[in-house]
Each structure stands twice: as C-alpha cells, then as structure tokens.
Amino acid sequence: MPIEDRGDAHVITHALAKHTLSKLRSSDTDQVAFRNGLIELGRLCGFEIIDGMMDTEFVSITTPLAETTGEVVKGLDDVVIVNVLRAATPFVEGLVGAFPGARQGVISAGRDEEAGMDEDGEFPITVDYVKIPDIDDDDTVIIADPMLATGSTIVAVLEEVLEVGDPDRLVMLSAVSAPPGLVRVGDAFPSADILTVSIDERLDEDGYIVPGVGDAGDRSFGT
C-alpha cells in the first residue's frame, strides 16, 4: 500500500519516494541535485496524495467512436498548496506538477535558533509574512515543509491557515519528520492528516532531525 497508517502519521512507502529521499540524505549530493531531488519528491508525494487520499467519480465521455464511461479524480481544482518559506519552495514546485490548477499561498515562518529549544522541546516562532488565497469548505489544503522537527513552526503555520478558512481536508506534508513534532502537531490539530516519507529516529539537542537530511533550505539554495 503506497500510504500506510503508522498511528501518529501516514507514511508514503512508494519505492521511488524512498529512493529519492535516500539520495537527499547523502552529504555527497550537491546543491543542484538536492534541489532537483526535492522537486521530484514533491511531485511523487503529490501523486500519492491523489491516489491515496482523493476520491474519484465516473463520468460520461464521448470518444471519436462511441459513448463510454471514464473515471476522474474529484476536487483537483479545489486544492490550495501553502509553501512554508524557504525550504519548501522546490518541494512545492514538484507538488504543483501533480496539482497544476492549485491555488498557492506562502507563509514565512521560522524558529528563533538563538533562543533555542525550551524544556518542552519547543522554539519561539516568528511569522514574518502571510499570503493565503481564500479557502472554501470543499478545498483540500496541503501545507508543505520538507522538515517536521519539533512541530513548533507547523503549529504556527496551521493556526494562520485556519484563520483564513476551514477546508474539507487539511494535509501536513513533509519529507522527513521526528516523533516529537508528529505528537505536537497531532495533539494541536487532530483533524489534520500528517503525511511524511519517513519518520526518523529523534531530534538532537539543537532540535534537528536525526538522521535527517541536514538543513533543507541551506542545501537547496547554497547558503
């Protein structure tokens, strides 16, 4: 089954997704290959969302030769993708390949690294910019961020998104995630579907995912 329920999250098990993530993990993968890998992974994840989470319906079709019945995906035009700047930019580029008609929003949000993680494993979060299209009650909203670590940033992002509207389905998509972040987001937003390609072992003392992929933004943009 391409998407497996692991309790705290749904995990994409597609062989190509795991293959691509393995290349992203390697420290030998250079900037261009890393960015292209995130694009490819986003596209694969998009297709898995369509296959595993979206319904289909039967429609009448007139071919050049006859009347027939076809099957189409419902709601492809009712998708909003939210890009958590900046690391998610190539990830979202891939997602748009699967959802070319999606409306897009951006949120610039990040944790205060200098303040560090508190005793509850959370970071102070600064939200610098929010631009989200209208969200209708029949929409699927996909919030894309390659890393779900402590969950502090994503909780802040989800709060911003739900200020705009209450969608039919809310999906938090990451490439890699850590158990504390899954628990935090799940507790705060139990109606959200948390979808990831890998649940990694742990967070280190600085709040980074281990084994992880490193800093996805720095590796994508060469900073």
Backbone as CSV, one residue per row, in Angstrom:
resi,resn,N_x,N_y,N_z,CA_x,CA_y,CA_z,C_x,C_y,C_z
1,MET,0.850,-1.191,0.000,0.000,0.000,0.000,0.880,1.234,0.000
2,PRO,0.721,2.163,-0.940,1.626,3.315,-1.037,1.589,4.258,0.155
3,ILE,0.449,4.358,0.867,0.360,5.176,2.070,-0.053,4.274,3.221
4,GLU,0.774,4.218,4.272,0.496,3.375,5.421,0.185,4.228,6.639
5,ASP,-0.785,3.804,7.421,-1.132,4.475,8.672,-0.205,3.960,9.767
6,ARG,0.626,4.879,10.301,1.558,4.490,11.362,1.137,5.052,12.727
7,GLY,-0.114,5.400,12.873,-0.580,5.917,14.153,-0.467,7.421,14.226
8,ASP,0.734,7.932,14.467,0.943,9.377,14.563,0.983,10.040,13.199
9,ALA,1.165,9.263,12.132,1.285,9.853,10.799,0.964,8.810,9.740
10,HIS,0.681,9.296,8.532,0.577,8.448,7.354,1.922,8.522,6.623
11,VAL,2.454,7.381,6.229,3.789,7.321,5.636,3.684,6.860,4.189
12,ILE,4.285,7.646,3.283,4.348,7.287,1.869,5.435,6.231,1.690
13,THR,5.060,5.078,1.162,6.007,3.965,1.042,6.382,3.662,-0.409
14,HIS,6.001,4.546,-1.322,6.324,4.337,-2.745,7.837,4.169,-2.901
15,ALA,8.236,3.169,-3.672,9.662,2.854,-3.817,10.464,4.037,-4.351
16,LEU,9.921,4.781,-5.318,10.667,5.918,-5.865,10.793,7.049,-4.865
17,ALA,9.780,7.219,-4.013,9.876,8.244,-2.972,10.999,7.896,-1.999
18,LYS,11.072,6.644,-1.582,12.146,6.225,-0.673,13.511,6.330,-1.351
19,HIS,13.561,5.977,-2.633,14.808,6.081,-3.402,15.279,7.535,-3.464
20,THR,14.368,8.450,-3.767,14.725,9.860,-3.878,15.158,10.415,-2.534
21,LEU,14.444,10.060,-1.471,14.829,10.532,-0.141,16.209,10.024,0.242
22,SER,16.533,8.806,-0.122,17.864,8.276,0.195,18.955,9.118,-0.455
23,LYS,18.726,9.573,-1.688,19.710,10.439,-2.349,19.781,11.799,-1.658
24,LEU,18.647,12.322,-1.195,18.647,13.601,-0.496,19.421,13.527,0.820
25,ARG,19.380,12.390,1.468,20.065,12.261,2.756,21.587,12.350,2.611
26,SER,22.114,11.907,1.500,23.570,11.788,1.352,24.249,13.150,1.349
27,SER,25.322,13.264,2.135,26.104,14.507,2.151,26.880,14.696,0.852
28,ASP,26.951,13.658,0.014,27.621,13.769,-1.282,26.723,14.407,-2.346
29,THR,25.432,14.576,-2.052,24.501,15.173,-3.009,24.699,16.688,-3.022
30,ASP,25.051,17.238,-4.192,25.349,18.667,-4.253,24.060,19.495,-4.310
31,GLN,24.242,20.821,-4.348,23.113,21.742,-4.268,22.085,21.509,-5.370
32,VAL,22.543,21.432,-6.609,21.617,21.276,-7.735,20.874,19.954,-7.638
33,ALA,21.597,18.881,-7.336,20.967,17.567,-7.231,20.001,17.517,-6.056
34,PHE,20.348,18.203,-4.977,19.461,18.216,-3.813,18.160,18.943,-4.143
35,ARG,18.280,20.126,-4.757,17.081,20.891,-5.117,16.217,20.107,-6.106
36,ASN,16.837,19.511,-7.104,16.079,18.715,-8.075,15.437,17.496,-7.414
37,GLY,16.125,16.933,-6.432,15.563,15.799,-5.708,14.329,16.187,-4.912
38,LEU,14.356,17.375,-4.301,13.178,17.843,-3.572,12.007,18.083,-4.517
39,ILE,12.298,18.610,-5.705,11.240,18.805,-6.703,10.621,17.454,-7.065
40,GLU,11.471,16.478,-7.342,10.982,15.148,-7.708,10.184,14.524,-6.573
41,LEU,10.657,14.682,-5.345,9.954,14.103,-4.208,8.591,14.764,-4.021
42,GLY,8.535,16.081,-4.212,7.251,16.765,-4.115,6.260,16.256,-5.145
43,ARG,6.741,16.025,-6.364,5.861,15.509,-7.421,5.340,14.110,-7.052
44,LEU,6.238,13.250,-6.585,5.828,11.901,-6.198,4.818,11.938,-5.050
45,CYS,5.059,12.804,-4.082,4.127,12.917,-2.956,2.767,13.411,-3.438
46,GLY,2.769,14.349,-4.374,1.517,14.828,-4.928,0.712,13.726,-5.568
47,PHE,1.375,12.893,-6.352,0.680,11.782,-6.995,0.139,10.795,-5.961
48,GLU,0.891,10.589,-4.873,0.416,9.674,-3.830,-0.784,10.252,-3.085
49,ILE,-0.801,11.569,-2.889,-1.982,12.195,-2.281,-3.201,11.978,-3.165
50,ILE,-3.027,12.171,-4.464,-4.137,11.960,-5.396,-4.623,10.518,-5.336
51,ASP,-3.690,9.577,-5.354,-4.051,8.157,-5.412,-4.608,7.649,-4.090
52,GLY,-4.061,8.139,-2.972,-4.408,7.564,-1.683,-5.395,8.347,-0.849
53,MET,-5.625,9.623,-1.188,-6.460,10.451,-0.326,-7.634,11.118,-1.036
54,MET,-7.654,11.085,-2.351,-8.708,11.777,-3.082,-9.650,10.776,-3.743
55,ASP,-10.922,11.146,-3.798,-11.937,10.268,-4.369,-11.997,10.426,-5.889
56,THR,-12.594,9.433,-6.527,-12.837,9.503,-7.968,-14.338,9.380,-8.228
57,GLU,-14.735,9.738,-9.425,-16.127,9.581,-9.826,-16.181,9.179,-11.291
58,PHE,-17.286,8.560,-11.676,-17.473,8.129,-13.055,-18.205,9.222,-13.832
59,VAL,-17.749,9.453,-15.071,-18.352,10.469,-15.926,-18.583,9.883,-17.312
60,SER,-19.551,10.481,-18.012,-19.817,10.070,-19.390,-18.845,10.780,-20.327
61,ILE,-18.323,10.055,-21.291,-17.360,10.598,-22.250,-17.784,10.192,-23.658
62,THR,-17.648,11.151,-24.555,-17.865,10.854,-25.965,-16.516,10.791,-26.655
63,THR,-16.100,9.620,-27.086,-14.855,9.476,-27.838,-15.156,9.697,-29.314
64,PRO,-14.144,9.734,-30.170,-14.424,9.861,-31.608,-15.245,8.700,-32.175
65,LEU,-15.335,7.598,-31.410,-16.012,6.418,-31.948,-17.272,6.010,-31.194
66,ALA,-17.388,6.377,-29.932,-18.513,5.850,-29.163,-18.703,6.624,-27.865
67,GLU,-19.820,6.356,-27.200,-20.060,6.821,-25.842,-19.458,5.811,-24.873
68,THR,-18.813,6.325,-23.823,-18.234,5.416,-22.839,-18.254,6.084,-21.474
69,THR,-17.744,5.384,-20.489,-17.664,5.906,-19.123,-16.203,5.981,-18.708
70,GLY,-15.837,7.116,-18.146,-14.477,7.295,-17.643,-14.478,7.572,-16.153
71,GLU,-13.307,7.487,-15.554,-13.159,7.747,-14.119,-12.208,8.922,-13.936
72,VAL,-12.621,9.911,-13.165,-11.811,11.118,-12.960,-11.661,11.389,-11.467
73,VAL,-10.613,12.128,-11.128,-10.362,12.493,-9.736,-11.229,13.693,-9.370
74,LYS,-11.904,13.589,-8.236,-12.731,14.687,-7.754,-11.880,15.701,-7.005
75,GLY,-12.146,16.967,-7.219,-11.536,18.011,-6.398,-10.163,18.477,-6.821
76,LEU,-9.697,18.116,-8.001,-8.366,18.561,-8.432,-8.279,20.073,-8.587
77,ASP,-9.416,20.703,-8.828,-9.425,22.157,-8.955,-9.725,22.842,-7.624
78,ASP,-9.849,22.061,-6.562,-10.159,22.615,-5.242,-9.018,22.320,-4.273
79,VAL,-7.812,22.652,-4.698,-6.610,22.384,-3.907,-5.876,23.700,-3.651
80,VAL,-5.450,23.884,-2.414,-4.608,25.018,-2.030,-3.307,24.456,-1.475
81,ILE,-2.186,24.903,-2.015,-0.876,24.484,-1.527,-0.223,25.661,-0.820
82,VAL,0.204,25.445,0.421,0.836,26.501,1.210,2.326,26.193,1.329
83,ASN,3.135,27.113,0.832,4.594,27.000,0.827,5.149,27.650,2.094
84,VAL,5.786,26.839,2.946,6.435,27.380,4.139,7.857,27.783,3.735
85,LEU,8.044,29.081,3.557,9.323,29.579,3.056,10.435,29.321,4.049
86,ARG,11.659,29.020,3.533,12.025,28.985,2.135,12.281,27.575,1.647
87,ALA,12.516,26.666,2.614,12.949,25.308,2.260,11.920,24.580,1.411
88,ALA,10.644,24.939,1.543,9.603,24.199,0.831,9.478,24.605,-0.632
89,THR,10.180,25.638,-1.080,9.974,26.146,-2.434,10.185,25.075,-3.510
90,PRO,11.300,24.336,-3.534,11.423,23.281,-4.540,10.449,22.129,-4.311
91,PHE,10.146,21.833,-3.061,9.179,20.792,-2.716,7.814,21.138,-3.327
92,VAL,7.416,22.413,-3.190,6.142,22.877,-3.742,6.175,22.873,-5.268
93,GLU,7.314,23.194,-5.850,7.424,23.146,-7.310,7.047,21.757,-7.830
94,GLY,7.487,20.728,-7.126,7.112,19.374,-7.513,5.640,19.100,-7.292
95,LEU,5.096,19.564,-6.176,3.678,19.364,-5.893,2.798,19.975,-6.974
96,VAL,3.191,21.149,-7.455,2.406,21.818,-8.486,2.410,21.008,-9.774
97,GLY,3.437,20.199,-9.993,3.436,19.303,-11.139,2.313,18.290,-11.069
98,ALA,1.935,17.906,-9.840,0.821,16.979,-9.659,-0.521,17.704,-9.587
99,PHE,-0.493,18.958,-9.118,-1.709,19.759,-8.972,-1.545,21.081,-9.729
100,PRO,-1.528,21.044,-11.055,-1.241,22.272,-11.818,-2.288,23.364,-11.643
101,GLY,-3.492,23.002,-11.230,-4.536,24.006,-11.043,-4.649,24.513,-9.620
102,ALA,-3.716,24.130,-8.752,-3.814,24.517,-7.339,-3.616,26.017,-7.150
103,ARG,-4.356,26.575,-6.223,-4.091,27.928,-5.750,-2.961,27.831,-4.737
104,GLN,-2.125,28.869,-4.699,-0.939,28.782,-3.850,-0.875,29.926,-2.853
105,GLY,-0.412,29.586,-1.665,-0.164,30.573,-0.630,1.242,30.414,-0.102
106,VAL,1.739,31.455,0.566,3.074,31.401,1.167,3.010,31.931,2.598
107,ILE,3.787,31.317,3.435,3.961,31.790,4.806,5.446,31.760,5.118
108,SER,5.969,32.891,5.546,7.350,32.941,6.011,7.326,32.819,7.530
109,ALA,7.775,31.665,8.009,7.769,31.400,9.445,9.010,30.603,9.797
110,GLY,9.617,30.926,10.900,10.816,30.206,11.297,11.058,30.306,12.784
111,ARG,11.832,29.360,13.289,12.096,29.336,14.714,13.287,30.216,15.059
112,ASP,13.304,30.697,16.282,14.388,31.533,16.792,15.499,30.610,17.281
113,GLU,16.493,30.419,16.417,17.580,29.493,16.749,18.394,29.992,17.937
114,GLU,18.557,31.324,18.067,19.357,31.864,19.165,18.686,31.619,20.512
115,ALA,17.357,31.687,20.539,16.642,31.438,21.790,16.763,29.982,22.211
116,GLY,16.828,29.099,21.199,16.978,27.679,21.492,15.677,27.018,21.904
117,MET,15.767,25.719,22.093,14.613,24.908,22.454,14.354,25.013,23.956
118,ASP,13.080,25.167,24.337,12.774,25.234,25.759,12.642,23.830,26.342
119,GLU,12.292,23.756,27.620,12.249,22.453,28.303,11.139,21.546,27.773
120,ASP,10.174,22.134,27.059,9.114,21.342,26.454,9.435,20.928,25.018
121,GLY,10.649,21.262,24.565,11.050,20.899,23.213,10.476,21.799,22.142
122,GLU,10.110,23.038,22.495,9.533,23.971,21.538,10.463,25.165,21.325
123,PHE,10.316,25.788,20.142,11.042,27.004,19.810,10.071,28.178,19.717
124,PRO,10.533,29.404,20.065,9.733,30.575,19.719,9.691,30.719,18.203
125,ILE,8.517,31.039,17.647,8.337,31.118,16.201,7.988,32.544,15.799
126,THR,8.666,33.020,14.767,8.355,34.322,14.187,7.697,34.116,12.832
127,VAL,6.518,34.717,12.653,5.819,34.699,11.370,5.978,36.071,10.749
128,ASP,6.720,36.133,9.630,7.061,37.418,9.023,6.113,37.829,7.899
129,TYR,5.519,36.853,7.222,4.711,37.185,6.049,3.694,36.086,5.818
130,VAL,2.451,36.477,5.529,1.386,35.522,5.253,0.598,36.010,4.041
131,LYS,0.469,35.170,3.035,-0.364,35.466,1.871,-1.023,34.158,1.438
132,ILE,-2.291,34.013,1.782,-3.006,32.769,1.536,-4.290,33.089,0.776
133,PRO,-4.592,32.348,-0.280,-5.846,32.590,-1.003,-7.044,32.173,-0.156
134,ASP,-8.227,32.578,-0.586,-9.440,32.150,0.100,-9.503,30.628,0.169
135,ILE,-9.964,30.123,1.288,-10.116,28.680,1.491,-11.590,28.380,1.661
136,ASP,-12.115,27.488,0.817,-13.514,27.097,0.875,-13.682,25.782,1.617
137,ASP,-14.919,25.487,2.013,-15.135,24.295,2.831,-15.066,22.990,2.042
138,ASP,-14.922,23.076,0.705,-14.722,21.855,-0.080,-13.283,21.719,-0.582
139,ASP,-12.384,22.546,-0.083,-10.989,22.527,-0.523,-10.173,21.462,0.210
140,THR,-9.114,21.005,-0.456,-8.028,20.262,0.173,-6.850,21.210,0.298
141,VAL,-6.372,21.441,1.513,-5.231,22.312,1.744,-4.022,21.452,2.095
142,ILE,-2.935,21.651,1.350,-1.687,20.919,1.595,-0.638,21.912,2.066
143,ILE,-0.178,21.760,3.288,0.896,22.591,3.827,2.194,21.819,3.645
144,ALA,3.120,22.394,2.895,4.346,21.691,2.528,5.554,22.277,3.253
145,ASP,6.260,21.432,3.955,7.533,21.797,4.586,8.367,20.525,4.645
146,PRO,9.563,20.505,4.033,10.328,19.251,3.985,10.634,18.652,5.349
147,MET,10.734,19.493,6.388,11.145,19.010,7.700,10.061,19.281,8.737
148,LEU,9.603,18.232,9.406,8.732,18.371,10.576,9.540,17.897,11.773
149,ALA,10.134,18.853,12.474,11.063,18.522,13.563,10.360,18.618,14.919
150,THR,10.410,19.784,15.557,9.729,19.940,16.842,8.232,20.159,16.662
151,GLY,7.824,20.586,15.466,6.423,20.899,15.224,6.050,22.332,15.551
152,SER,6.981,23.101,16.129,6.667,24.469,16.545,6.269,25.345,15.365
153,THR,7.049,25.276,14.271,6.746,26.100,13.096,5.425,25.702,12.474
154,ILE,5.184,24.413,12.330,3.976,23.951,11.655,2.728,24.286,12.460
155,VAL,2.797,24.224,13.771,1.640,24.622,14.584,1.306,26.085,14.327
156,ALA,2.344,26.939,14.264,2.107,28.356,13.976,1.522,28.542,12.577
157,VAL,2.015,27.784,11.609,1.516,27.879,10.235,0.061,27.420,10.161
158,LEU,-0.249,26.301,10.802,-1.617,25.799,10.788,-2.583,26.801,11.405
159,GLU,-2.168,27.476,12.447,-3.021,28.498,13.048,-3.317,29.618,12.060
160,GLU,-2.298,30.026,11.294,-2.502,31.066,10.290,-3.453,30.598,9.191
161,VAL,-3.287,29.362,8.742,-4.118,28.835,7.653,-5.582,28.767,8.076
162,LEU,-5.834,28.292,9.287,-7.215,28.118,9.725,-7.887,29.434,10.071
163,GLU,-7.105,30.515,10.172,-7.704,31.839,10.292,-8.382,32.248,8.992
164,VAL,-7.926,31.676,7.872,-8.447,32.042,6.553,-9.707,31.248,6.223
165,GLY,-9.750,29.983,6.585,-10.902,29.158,6.264,-10.765,27.761,6.827
166,ASP,-11.859,27.011,6.774,-11.899,25.646,7.304,-12.094,24.678,6.149
167,PRO,-11.008,24.073,5.650,-11.115,23.218,4.455,-11.743,21.870,4.757
168,ASP,-12.121,21.190,3.696,-12.649,19.833,3.828,-11.571,18.879,4.313
169,ARG,-10.342,19.039,3.791,-9.219,18.200,4.206,-7.981,19.063,4.380
170,LEU,-7.254,18.798,5.455,-6.042,19.541,5.757,-4.897,18.545,5.854
171,VAL,-3.891,18.717,4.984,-2.772,17.777,4.916,-1.475,18.509,5.242
172,MET,-0.730,17.992,6.210,0.609,18.492,6.500,1.601,17.512,5.885
173,LEU,2.343,17.968,4.864,3.238,17.095,4.108,4.692,17.428,4.395
174,SER,5.468,16.412,4.751,6.907,16.589,4.963,7.660,15.450,4.302
175,ALA,8.953,15.692,4.062,9.818,14.621,3.568,10.278,13.745,4.725
176,VAL,10.763,14.379,5.790,11.183,13.652,6.983,10.572,14.312,8.205
177,SER,10.297,13.499,9.205,9.672,14.009,10.419,10.293,13.314,11.622
178,ALA,10.093,13.932,12.787,10.584,13.355,14.038,9.404,13.120,14.973
179,PRO,9.472,12.109,15.808,8.340,11.777,16.685,7.810,12.937,17.524
180,PRO,8.658,13.792,18.135,8.080,14.883,18.934,7.216,15.843,18.112
181,GLY,7.622,16.121,16.873,6.838,17.001,16.022,5.518,16.378,15.627
182,LEU,5.530,15.082,15.351,4.287,14.392,14.998,3.292,14.461,16.145
183,VAL,3.788,14.242,17.356,2.901,14.279,18.525,2.363,15.684,18.746
184,ARG,3.231,16.689,18.634,2.793,18.063,18.887,1.737,18.508,17.882
185,VAL,1.974,18.261,16.612,1.012,18.674,15.593,-0.281,17.865,15.719
186,GLY,-0.149,16.563,15.971,-1.334,15.724,16.114,-2.205,16.124,17.289
187,ASP,-1.561,16.496,18.397,-2.319,16.923,19.581,-3.012,18.262,19.337
188,ALA,-2.310,19.173,18.656,-2.859,20.507,18.444,-3.936,20.532,17.364
189,PHE,-3.779,19.668,16.337,-4.712,19.659,15.202,-5.075,18.212,14.844
190,PRO,-5.900,17.581,15.672,-6.209,16.158,15.452,-6.940,15.883,14.141
191,SER,-7.564,16.897,13.542,-8.276,16.670,12.280,-7.355,16.727,11.065
192,ALA,-6.108,17.161,11.253,-5.169,17.254,10.134,-4.585,15.877,9.825
193,ASP,-4.379,15.619,8.523,-3.680,14.415,8.095,-2.190,14.728,8.006
194,ILE,-1.381,14.072,8.813,0.057,14.270,8.776,0.649,13.213,7.858
195,LEU,1.299,13.664,6.796,1.810,12.764,5.755,3.302,13.000,5.594
196,THR,4.083,11.934,5.616,5.535,12.055,5.523,6.105,10.879,4.759
197,VAL,7.336,11.034,4.289,8.014,9.926,3.609,8.810,9.095,4.606
198,SER,9.231,9.714,5.706,9.999,8.966,6.705,9.771,9.550,8.093
199,ILE,9.596,8.652,9.063,9.633,9.042,10.475,11.018,8.682,10.979
200,ASP,11.830,9.699,11.235,13.212,9.460,11.640,13.315,9.186,13.139
201,GLU,14.546,8.926,13.595,14.748,8.400,14.942,14.443,9.406,16.042
202,ARG,14.982,10.633,15.903,14.948,11.537,17.052,15.339,12.947,16.639
203,LEU,15.291,13.861,17.604,15.869,15.193,17.468,17.158,15.256,18.280
204,ASP,18.130,16.008,17.783,19.329,16.228,18.595,19.076,17.370,19.572
205,GLU,20.106,17.733,20.323,19.938,18.753,21.364,19.629,20.136,20.806
206,ASP,19.878,20.337,19.508,19.565,21.614,18.876,18.243,21.600,18.119
207,GLY,17.521,20.487,18.200,16.220,20.412,17.564,16.261,20.028,16.096
208,TYR,17.366,19.405,15.651,17.464,18.960,14.267,17.159,17.469,14.170
209,ILE,16.539,17.083,13.047,16.133,15.700,12.857,17.357,14.820,12.576
210,VAL,17.419,13.687,13.259,18.491,12.711,13.076,17.861,11.381,12.648
211,PRO,18.329,10.751,11.539,19.442,11.161,10.688,19.133,12.329,9.752
212,GLY,17.896,12.538,9.379,17.512,13.722,8.626,18.178,13.877,7.277
213,VAL,18.168,15.123,6.796,18.835,15.455,5.533,19.726,16.687,5.681
214,GLY,19.916,17.144,6.918,20.594,18.420,7.121,19.596,19.563,7.017
215,ASP,20.094,20.762,6.773,19.234,21.935,6.603,18.767,21.994,5.155
216,ALA,17.491,21.675,4.913,16.987,21.577,3.539,17.060,22.906,2.807
217,GLY,16.836,24.020,3.507,16.929,25.323,2.859,18.342,25.645,2.440
218,ASP,19.297,25.450,3.332,20.687,25.730,3.004,21.176,24.836,1.876
219,ARG,20.797,23.572,1.896,21.269,22.641,0.877,20.622,22.926,-0.480
220,SER,19.386,23.443,-0.479,18.711,23.767,-1.734,19.248,25.033,-2.364
221,PHE,19.590,26.014,-1.532,19.917,27.342,-2.039,21.394,27.717,-1.886
222,GLY,22.199,26.784,-1.394,23.633,27.021,-1.346,24.049,28.071,-0.346
223,THR,23.324,28.180,0.771,23.663,29.182,1.779,24.188,28.507,3.026
